[in-house]
């Protein structure tokens, strides 16, 4: 007797719809291409940020001085 397992269900990060985590879902973890593009746009417009120090400007970088 074989036991079939149900696919994992996750929430779409954009709209919070339940999404099955299966290879056939080419947009996973998103529910659609639209939600994937909304998320990409949020990263592109700095709505999301990774915590950390702000990088130095090239002029303020002590290793970037003219010789």
N, C-alpha and C positions, 0 to 999 in steps of 0.2 A: 504494500500500500504506500503510495507516494503522498507526501504532504506538499501542497502548493502554498507558497507564501505570498501574501499580498504585497504589492509594491509599497515602498515608503511614501508617505504623503507629507509634503512640506507646504508652507505658506509662500505664495509669491511675494518677494520682497517689496514689490511696488503696490499691488492692490490687495494683498493678503488673501487671495483666492486659494483654495486647496489645489495642489498640483501633485500628480503622481510622478515620482522620481523613477522614470523608465527611459531606456535608450531611445525609444520612439519620440520622446519629447525633446525636440531639438533646441528648445529655448530654456530648458531647465537651468536654474531653479525658477525661472519666470514662467508665467502661464501663456505668454504670447510674445510675439516680436515687438508689439507696441509697448508692453511693460519693460522689455529689455532695453528698448531705445529711450524710454523715459529715464531709466536708471543711468544709462550711459550719458545722457544729457545732464543729469544732476552732477555726475563726476566732472564732466567737461566744463561746467560753469561754477565749479568749486563749492557746490552746495554740500558735498561730502568732503571731508578732509581726514587725512591720516595724522594722528597726533605726533608731535615731534617739534624739534627746533626749526625755526625759519631759516632757510639757507641764506648765506651771506651774499650780498651783491658782489659782482666781479671787482668793483672798485674798492670794496672794503676787505677783500680777500688778501691777506698778507703774502700768500704764495703767488699772487697774480700781479706782482709789481714789475715794472719795466726794469731791465738790467742796466 
